[in-house]
């Protein structure tokens, strides 16, 4: 009778530490919050539904976050770096020689159409009548804006010394964000695309003063 071959021993999976399990639970809660916010909106979002989507108990939420507002803001803070990486990846795939300012603004517009970012913007509107949410967003917004300006300086080092560089970047972000909000009410209105073209020309003029030509991709 032929002998059965012994199965090769499989390496035992290393056990996760308590800290790793905690971080994994937190990540699931943050991702679930963004998903529920996208699907149901701020007004209908509940911690019960978030816990259900994350596969945890409702009590687990408040082990990681003091309040619902803290959970919402942490979710947005968790989302933003991922969107920035997607934005940079989009710029990195552009053909050589393409106008970088136009590409940067168009790329920003595309990112602002993402459902998860539009869901995050909804929180800013809701914060008008929610002091707790407003305070939580305020603590997160400053570092986030600083990070956006830092990214812009890395993308356009030749313009970063411009005395109004930071103000121009803030203006671009606010203009594109405003256009994204307006698009909810009038999705096909040509004024939005005209605004993007005017915005692009404005940035060219702002950063090309004293130069012979607009900034281009190297």
N, C-alpha and C positions, 0 to 999 in steps of 0.2 A: 504494500500500500504506500503510495507516494507521500512523502512528508510535506506538510504545508509550510510554506516559507513564512518565516517570522516577519511581521510588519515592522518597518523601520520605526524606531522611537521618534515621536514628535516632541519638539522642545515645548516645555510647559510655558504657557503664556504668562509673562510677568504680571503680578498683581499690581493694580493701580494703587497709588497712594491715596490717602484721604484727601490731600490737596488736589490731586489730579481729578478725583471724582467730584470734588466741589467745583472745580473750574469747568468741568464738562457739564454739570447741572446748570451752572450759571450761563454758559454759552447757549444751552438749549432754551433756557428761559428768555434770553435776549432775542434769539432767532424767532422763537414762537411769538414774542410780543410784536415784532415787526410784521410777521405774517398776519396776525389777527388785526393789527392796525391797518394793513393794506386791504384786507378783505371786509372788515366790519366798520372801520373808522373809529375815531377817538370816542365819540359819544356812546358807541355800543360795546367798546372793549371792556372786558371784565377779567379780573385775575383768575376767576374760575376757568374761563376759556383758555387763557394763556397756560395755566397749569396743565389742562387737558392736552393741549397741543404739544407741550414740552414733555409730557409723560411723567409729571411729578405731582405731588400734592400741592394744594393751595398754600399750605403752611410753609412749604419749601421756598416759596417766593419771598416770604418775609423773614426767612433765615438769611437771605442774600441781600434784600433791599428793605429799607426802613418803611417806605411808602410806595404807593402806586406811581406817584410822580417820579420818584427815584428810579423805579423800574423803567418807566418810559424814557427818561433822559439817558439812562445807561444804555438802553437799546439803540437810541439814535447815535450815541457816542461810539458804540460798537459798530454801527453801520458805516459811519463816515469814512474811516480809513479804507474800507473795502471799496467804496465808491471812488475814492481818490486813486487807488491802485488801478481800477478799471479805466478811469479817465486817462491816466498816464500811459497805460497799455495801448489805448486807442490812439494817442498822439504818437507813440513809438512806431506804429505800423504805417504811418503816413509815407507816401512816396517822397523821395528826396526833392528838395526845391520848392515844395508847396509852402505858400504863405503861412507862417506859423501863427500869427495873430488871428487870422481868419479861422484857421484850424482849431486853435485853442478855444475860441468863442463858440464855434459850431459843436466842438466836443463837449463843452460845458452845457450847451443847450440840450444835447442828446442825453447827458447824465441827468439833467433836471426833468426829463420825461419819464425816468424810471419810476415805476409804481411805489417802490419802497422810499424813494426820496420825496415823492409827493405826499406820501403818508406822513413822513417826518415833518414836512412843512405844515401839515394840518395841526400838529402840536403847537406850533408857534402861534397860529391863529387862536387856538383854544386857550392859550396862556393869557390872553387879554382879560378873561374873566375868572382865571384860576391862579390866585397869587402863589400857591404852593408850586404849581407847575412852572410858573413864570420864574420863580427864584431858582428852581433846579435847572431850567434851561439857561438862565443867565450865567450860572457857574460853569456850564459846559461850553457856551457859545464863544466866549473870549479865546480860550485855547484853540478851539476849532478854527476860528478866523485867523488867528496867528499862524496856524499850520498851513492854511490855504495861501497866505501871503508868502510863507517860506517856500512852498512848492512853486509859486509863480516866479519867485526870484531865481530858483534853480532852472526853470524853463527859459527865462529871459534874462540871463545875467548881464547882457549888454544894455538892458534898460533899467536894471535894478537900482542904479545910482541916480536915476531921475528923482528929483525932489518930490514929485507928486505920485511916485510909483504906487505906494500903498493905497492912496486915495483912489487912484484909477482902478486898481484891482478890486477894491471894495465896491466901487460903482458898477463894475462889470458884473460882479456876483449878484448884487442887489437888482440890477436891471434884468438879468437872465432869470432870476428867481421870480421877479414880478411878472415877467412875460409868461413863465410857466404857470403861475396862478391864474393869469388872465386867460390862458388857453383852455382852462377848464370850462369857462363860460362861453368862449368863442374859439373852438378848436381850429377852424379853417380860415380865420380872419387874416387877410394879407398884411394887416398893420404889424403883426408880431414879427414877420419875416423882414419887413422894412426896418423895424426897430433893430434887429440883429445886424443888418447891413450898415445902418447909421452908427451903431455902437462900434462896429469894426473900424469904420473910417475914423471915428473919434479917437480910438486907441492908437491907430496908426499916426494920426496927427500929434497926439500927446507924446508919444515915444520917439517920433522921428524929427522933432525939432532940432535943427542943427545938423541933421544927417542928410545925405544925398538920396537915400532910398529907404523904403520900409524895411523892417526887420524880416529876415528870411531864415529858413532852416539852413543850418550849416551843411 
